Amino acid sequence: MKKRALFNWSSGKDSTLALYKILQQDKYEIVSFLTSISEEYQRISMHGIRVDLLIKQAKSLGFPLTLMSVPSMTTMETYEKKMEQTLRSFHQKGIEYSVFGDIFLEDLRQYREEKLKSIGFKAVFPLWKADTSELIQEFLTLGFKTIVTCVNEQYLDKSFAGRIIDEQFIADLPENVDPCGENGEFHTFTFDGPLFSQPVTFEKGEIVRKTYPKPQTENTDDDSDYGFWYCDLIPN
């Protein structure tokens, strides 16, 4: 009997490849995607993806989608309480596994595992410790297609927002940028590939810059905000 699992879905390439890997294992039944969205903007928070597009994506992939709305400027405490409530509702239905697309961030993995353990969940990481250069090549070789929806201007300039990831994109990345953006350098939206029943269609909208305050815990005298470039994707 397969283990019933929830999939923490970001809509991007790492989630997509992790889903591909977990389905290959044939050990887990994915009962639902779980995605956190901004209550105010109705978008995936860091990826900037509209909910309408996210719904189309999940439908093409053939999985139920659970949306967890959180306030746009929420505190970590509020987020954790909302997540715990959501996970407990799934746990009551006999679901005990939670899948993530994380690759090598040890602190994040430890945080996820500790929080999940307190609720009765076990975390699953299909991509863990894989070489990110090899992962992005595998992603492209399999035939997946993804577009960059957000870039962190600490690492990349505006010109990278709205680009399709291909060999040229990888070649253009600065040396200090992980090819999978695992350090938060960029975020993506996957719209086609072997798991999709049909491509998720959209038009590229405007590219806008948004800023966010730096965490108060950071040891720095620089009080400037973090800047990100977002490419809006409009469902069609």
KOLDREN-320557 format. One record per residue (C-alpha): x, y, z; residue number from 1; residue in three letters. Coordinates in steps of 0.02 Angstrom, whole numbers, plus 32768, in hexadecimal, padded with zeros to 4 digits. Example, Ala and Ser with C-alpha at 12.3 -4.5 7.8 and 13.67 -1.06 7.14 Angstrom:
<atoms>
atom u 8267	v 7F1F	w 8186	num 1	residu ALA
atom u 82AC	v 7FCB	w 8165	num 2	residu SER
</atoms>
This chain:
<atoms>
atom u 8000	v 8000	w 8000	num 1	residu MET
atom u 8042	v 80AC	w 7FD2	num 2	residu LYS
atom u 8067	v 812E	w 8057	num 3	residu LYS
atom u 7FEF	v 81C1	w 804F	num 4	residu ARG
atom u 804A	v 8266	w 803D	num 5	residu ALA
atom u 802D	v 8320	w 802E	num 6	residu LEU
atom u 809A	v 837B	w 7FAF	num 7	residu PHE
atom u 80D8	v 8429	w 7FDD	num 8	residu ASN
atom u 80C4	v 8479	w 7F33	num 9	residu TRP
atom u 811C	v 8519	w 7EFE	num 10	residu SER
atom u 80EB	v 850F	w 7E44	num 11	residu SER
atom u 81A2	v 8517	w 7E0F	num 12	residu GLY
atom u 8225	v 84A5	w 7DC6	num 13	residu LYS
atom u 8265	v 8456	w 7E68	num 14	residu ASP
atom u 81B5	v 8425	w 7E9D	num 15	residu SER
atom u 8195	v 83E0	w 7DEF	num 16	residu THR
atom u 8232	v 8377	w 7DEA	num 17	residu LEU
atom u 8214	v 833B	w 7E9D	num 18	residu ALA
atom u 8165	v 8306	w 7E68	num 19	residu LEU
atom u 81AD	v 82AA	w 7DD3	num 20	residu TYR
atom u 8228	v 824E	w 7E44	num 21	residu LYS
atom u 81A7	v 8222	w 7EC9	num 22	residu ILE
atom u 8131	v 81DC	w 7E46	num 23	residu LEU
atom u 81BF	v 8173	w 7E00	num 24	residu GLN
atom u 81DB	v 8126	w 7EAC	num 25	residu GLN
atom u 8126	v 80EB	w 7EAC	num 26	residu ASP
atom u 8125	v 80E7	w 7F6B	num 27	residu LYS
atom u 80B6	v 817C	w 7F8D	num 28	residu TYR
atom u 8005	v 81AF	w 7F62	num 29	residu GLU
atom u 8001	v 826C	w 7F50	num 30	residu ILE
atom u 7F57	v 829D	w 7F96	num 31	residu VAL
atom u 7F69	v 8358	w 7F7B	num 32	residu SER
atom u 7FDD	v 83E7	w 7F52	num 33	residu PHE
atom u 7FEB	v 8467	w 7FDE	num 34	residu LEU
atom u 8018	v 8519	w 7FAE	num 35	residu THR
atom u 8023	v 85B5	w 801A	num 36	residu SER
atom u 7FDD	v 8650	w 7FC8	num 37	residu ILE
atom u 7FCF	v 8707	w 7FF6	num 38	residu SER
atom u 7F22	v 872C	w 803A	num 39	residu GLU
atom u 7F26	v 87DE	w 7FF8	num 40	residu GLU
atom u 7F6F	v 87C1	w 7F4B	num 41	residu TYR
atom u 7F33	v 870F	w 7F27	num 42	residu GLN
atom u 7FDE	v 86DD	w 7EE9	num 43	residu ARG
atom u 8066	v 8664	w 7F1F	num 44	residu ILE
atom u 80CB	v 86D3	w 7F93	num 45	residu SER
atom u 817F	v 86CB	w 7F52	num 46	residu MET
atom u 8159	v 8689	w 7EA4	num 47	residu HIS
atom u 80D6	v 870E	w 7E7F	num 48	residu GLY
atom u 8068	v 8691	w 7E22	num 49	residu ILE
atom u 7FAE	v 86B7	w 7E16	num 50	residu ARG
atom u 7F3B	v 8637	w 7E67	num 51	residu VAL
atom u 7EDD	v 8620	w 7DC3	num 52	residu ASP
atom u 7F7D	v 85E7	w 7D6F	num 53	residu LEU
atom u 7FAA	v 8576	w 7E01	num 54	residu LEU
atom u 7EFF	v 8522	w 7DF4	num 55	residu ILE
atom u 7F17	v 8505	w 7D39	num 56	residu LYS
atom u 7FC3	v 84B9	w 7D5C	num 57	residu GLN
atom u 7F82	v 8440	w 7DE1	num 58	residu ALA
atom u 7EF3	v 840C	w 7D6F	num 59	residu LYS
atom u 7F6B	v 83E6	w 7CE0	num 60	residu SER
atom u 7FD8	v 8380	w 7D56	num 61	residu LEU
atom u 7F3F	v 8324	w 7D95	num 62	residu GLY
atom u 7F49	v 8346	w 7E50	num 63	residu PHE
atom u 7ED3	v 8398	w 7ECD	num 64	residu PRO
atom u 7F0E	v 8441	w 7F0D	num 65	residu LEU
atom u 7EFE	v 8483	w 7FBE	num 66	residu THR
atom u 7F1A	v 853E	w 7FD4	num 67	residu LEU
atom u 7F54	v 8584	w 807A	num 68	residu MET
atom u 7F34	v 8640	w 8080	num 69	residu SER
atom u 7FA3	v 86A8	w 80F1	num 70	residu VAL
atom u 7FAB	v 8766	w 810B	num 71	residu PRO
atom u 8027	v 87BB	w 8097	num 72	residu SER
atom u 8095	v 87FE	w 8124	num 73	residu MET
atom u 8078	v 876F	w 819D	num 74	residu THR
atom u 80E8	v 8743	w 822F	num 75	residu THR
atom u 8142	v 869C	w 8238	num 76	residu MET
atom u 80D7	v 866F	w 82CF	num 77	residu GLU
atom u 8035	v 868D	w 826F	num 78	residu THR
atom u 8075	v 862A	w 81DA	num 79	residu TYR
atom u 80A8	v 8597	w 8247	num 80	residu GLU
atom u 7FFF	v 8593	w 829F	num 81	residu LYS
atom u 7FA3	v 8594	w 81F8	num 82	residu LYS
atom u 8013	v 850B	w 81B4	num 83	residu MET
atom u 7FFC	v 84A0	w 824F	num 84	residu GLU
atom u 7F3E	v 84AE	w 8242	num 85	residu GLN
atom u 7F44	v 847E	w 818A	num 86	residu THR
atom u 7FB7	v 83E9	w 81A6	num 87	residu LEU
atom u 7F53	v 83A9	w 823A	num 88	residu ARG
atom u 7EB7	v 83A5	w 81CD	num 89	residu SER
atom u 7F15	v 8335	w 8152	num 90	residu PHE
atom u 7F5E	v 82CA	w 81DD	num 91	residu HIS
atom u 7EAF	v 82A6	w 821C	num 92	residu GLN
atom u 7E8D	v 8258	w 8171	num 93	residu LYS
atom u 7F1E	v 81DF	w 8186	num 94	residu GLY
atom u 7FA2	v 8240	w 8126	num 95	residu ILE
atom u 804E	v 8236	w 8178	num 96	residu GLU
atom u 80CC	v 826C	w 80F3	num 97	residu TYR
atom u 80F8	v 8316	w 80AD	num 98	residu SER
atom u 8162	v 832A	w 800F	num 99	residu VAL
atom u 81D7	v 83BC	w 7FEB	num 100	residu PHE
atom u 8245	v 83F0	w 7F59	num 101	residu GLY
atom u 82D5	v 842E	w 7FC6	num 102	residu ASP
atom u 8383	v 83FD	w 7F8B	num 103	residu ILE
atom u 840C	v 842E	w 8006	num 104	residu PHE
atom u 83D5	v 84AF	w 8089	num 105	residu LEU
atom u 83FA	v 8450	w 812A	num 106	residu GLU
atom u 83AB	v 84D0	w 81A0	num 107	residu ASP
atom u 830A	v 84D1	w 813D	num 108	residu LEU
atom u 8301	v 8414	w 813B	num 109	residu ARG
atom u 831D	v 840B	w 81F6	num 110	residu GLN
atom u 8297	v 848F	w 8213	num 111	residu TYR
atom u 8219	v 8432	w 81A7	num 112	residu ARG
atom u 823D	v 838A	w 81F9	num 113	residu GLU
atom u 822C	v 83CE	w 82A9	num 114	residu GLU
atom u 8188	v 8427	w 8286	num 115	residu LYS
atom u 813F	v 8391	w 822B	num 116	residu LEU
atom u 8173	v 8316	w 82B1	num 117	residu LYS
atom u 8110	v 8376	w 8334	num 118	residu SER
atom u 8073	v 835B	w 82CB	num 119	residu ILE
atom u 8094	v 82A5	w 829F	num 120	residu GLY
atom u 80D8	v 82BF	w 81EF	num 121	residu PHE
atom u 8178	v 8283	w 819C	num 122	residu LYS
atom u 81D1	v 82ED	w 811A	num 123	residu ALA
atom u 8206	v 82A7	w 8070	num 124	residu VAL
atom u 828C	v 82FA	w 8004	num 125	residu PHE
atom u 829B	v 82A6	w 7F58	num 126	residu PRO
atom u 8323	v 831E	w 7F1B	num 127	residu LEU
atom u 838B	v 8325	w 7FB9	num 128	residu TRP
atom u 8448	v 833C	w 7FA1	num 129	residu LYS
atom u 843D	v 8328	w 7EE4	num 130	residu ALA
atom u 84B5	v 8391	w 7E7D	num 131	residu ASP
atom u 8453	v 842A	w 7E45	num 132	residu THR
atom u 84B1	v 8437	w 7D9F	num 133	residu SER
atom u 847D	v 8385	w 7D78	num 134	residu GLU
atom u 83CB	v 83A3	w 7DB5	num 135	residu LEU
atom u 83AB	v 8436	w 7D41	num 136	residu ILE
atom u 83F2	v 83D4	w 7CAE	num 137	residu GLN
atom u 8383	v 8340	w 7CD9	num 138	residu GLU
atom u 82EE	v 83B5	w 7CE5	num 139	residu PHE
atom u 830D	v 83F8	w 7C36	num 140	residu LEU
atom u 8337	v 834E	w 7BEC	num 141	residu THR
atom u 8292	v 8308	w 7C2B	num 142	residu LEU
atom u 8239	v 8390	w 7BC9	num 143	residu GLY
atom u 81F7	v 83FF	w 7C53	num 144	residu PHE
atom u 81E1	v 84B7	w 7C2D	num 145	residu LYS
atom u 81EA	v 853F	w 7CB1	num 146	residu THR
atom u 81F0	v 85FD	w 7CB5	num 147	residu ILE
atom u 8246	v 866E	w 7D32	num 148	residu VAL
atom u 81C2	v 86D2	w 7D8F	num 149	residu THR
atom u 822B	v 8723	w 7E17	num 150	residu CYS
atom u 82E2	v 8752	w 7E2D	num 151	residu VAL
atom u 833D	v 8790	w 7EC6	num 152	residu ASN
atom u 839B	v 882C	w 7E8F	num 153	residu GLU
atom u 8428	v 8803	w 7F08	num 154	residu GLN
atom u 8458	v 877C	w 7E8A	num 155	residu TYR
atom u 8404	v 87A0	w 7DE3	num 156	residu LEU
atom u 83C9	v 8839	w 7D84	num 157	residu ASP
atom u 831F	v 885E	w 7D38	num 158	residu LYS
atom u 834D	v 880E	w 7C91	num 159	residu SER
atom u 8341	v 875E	w 7CDC	num 160	residu PHE
atom u 828A	v 8774	w 7D0D	num 161	residu ALA
atom u 8214	v 8729	w 7C8C	num 162	residu GLY
atom u 8297	v 86BB	w 7C3A	num 163	residu ARG
atom u 8279	v 8604	w 7C10	num 164	residu ILE
atom u 82FD	v 8596	w 7C60	num 165	residu ILE
atom u 8367	v 8546	w 7BD8	num 166	residu ASP
atom u 841E	v 8528	w 7BB6	num 167	residu GLU
atom u 843D	v 85E0	w 7B91	num 168	residu GLN
atom u 83EB	v 8615	w 7C34	num 169	residu PHE
atom u 845C	v 859E	w 7C96	num 170	residu ILE
atom u 84F6	v 85DE	w 7C3A	num 171	residu ALA
atom u 84C6	v 8692	w 7C61	num 172	residu ASP
atom u 84BA	v 8676	w 7D1E	num 173	residu LEU
atom u 8545	v 86C7	w 7D85	num 174	residu PRO
atom u 85BB	v 864E	w 7DDD	num 175	residu GLU
atom u 8571	v 8676	w 7E89	num 176	residu ASN
atom u 84C0	v 8642	w 7E54	num 177	residu VAL
atom u 8488	v 858F	w 7E6D	num 178	residu ASP
atom u 8445	v 8545	w 7DC9	num 179	residu PRO
atom u 83A5	v 8511	w 7E24	num 180	residu CYS
atom u 8397	v 85B4	w 7E85	num 181	residu GLY
atom u 839C	v 854F	w 7F26	num 182	residu GLU
atom u 83D9	v 85E4	w 7F8B	num 183	residu ASN
atom u 8343	v 864B	w 7F57	num 184	residu GLY
atom u 8397	v 869F	w 7EC2	num 185	residu GLU
atom u 8301	v 8683	w 7E51	num 186	residu PHE
atom u 8257	v 862D	w 7E4C	num 187	residu HIS
atom u 81FA	v 85DC	w 7DBE	num 188	residu THR
atom u 8154	v 859E	w 7D7A	num 189	residu PHE
atom u 8151	v 84F8	w 7D1C	num 190	residu THR
atom u 80D1	v 84F4	w 7C90	num 191	residu PHE
atom u 80F2	v 8459	w 7C27	num 192	residu ASP
atom u 8148	v 83B0	w 7C28	num 193	residu GLY
atom u 812F	v 82F4	w 7C36	num 194	residu PRO
atom u 80B9	v 82FD	w 7CCD	num 195	residu LEU
atom u 8043	v 837E	w 7C7E	num 196	residu PHE
atom u 7FA5	v 834B	w 7C22	num 197	residu SER
atom u 7FB4	v 83ED	w 7BC1	num 198	residu GLN
atom u 8021	v 848A	w 7BCA	num 199	residu PRO
atom u 7FEC	v 8512	w 7C43	num 200	residu VAL
atom u 7FD7	v 85AA	w 7BD4	num 201	residu THR
atom u 7FF6	v 865E	w 7C05	num 202	residu PHE
atom u 8031	v 8707	w 7BC7	num 203	residu GLU
atom u 80C3	v 8764	w 7C11	num 204	residu LYS
atom u 808D	v 8804	w 7C67	num 205	residu GLY
atom u 80F3	v 8892	w 7CAD	num 206	residu GLU
atom u 8193	v 887E	w 7D11	num 207	residu ILE
atom u 818C	v 88DD	w 7DB5	num 208	residu VAL
atom u 8204	v 88F8	w 7E47	num 209	residu ARG
atom u 81C9	v 88DA	w 7EF9	num 210	residu LYS
atom u 8226	v 88F1	w 7F9C	num 211	residu THR
atom u 821D	v 8895	w 8041	num 212	residu TYR
atom u 826B	v 88C5	w 80E8	num 213	residu PRO
atom u 8304	v 8863	w 811E	num 214	residu LYS
atom u 82EA	v 87EE	w 81B2	num 215	residu PRO
atom u 830E	v 8846	w 8256	num 216	residu GLN
atom u 837F	v 87B9	w 828B	num 217	residu THR
atom u 83FE	v 87E0	w 8204	num 218	residu GLU
atom u 84A3	v 8823	w 8247	num 219	residu ASN
atom u 84BD	v 88B7	w 81D4	num 220	residu THR
atom u 84BF	v 8974	w 81DA	num 221	residu ASP
atom u 846F	v 8979	w 812E	num 222	residu ASP
atom u 83B6	v 89A0	w 8148	num 223	residu ASP
atom u 8389	v 899E	w 808F	num 224	residu SER
atom u 82FF	v 892A	w 8056	num 225	residu ASP
atom u 830E	v 888C	w 7FED	num 226	residu TYR
atom u 82DE	v 88A9	w 7F38	num 227	residu GLY
atom u 828D	v 882A	w 7EC4	num 228	residu PHE
atom u 8259	v 8831	w 7E0D	num 229	residu TRP
atom u 81B6	v 87DA	w 7DE4	num 230	residu TYR
atom u 8176	v 87AA	w 7D38	num 231	residu CYS
atom u 80B8	v 879F	w 7D3B	num 232	residu ASP
atom u 806C	v 8709	w 7CE2	num 233	residu LEU
atom u 7FBA	v 8723	w 7CA5	num 234	residu ILE
atom u 7F4E	v 8687	w 7C87	num 235	residu PRO
atom u 7F00	v 8679	w 7BDA	num 236	residu ASN
</atoms>
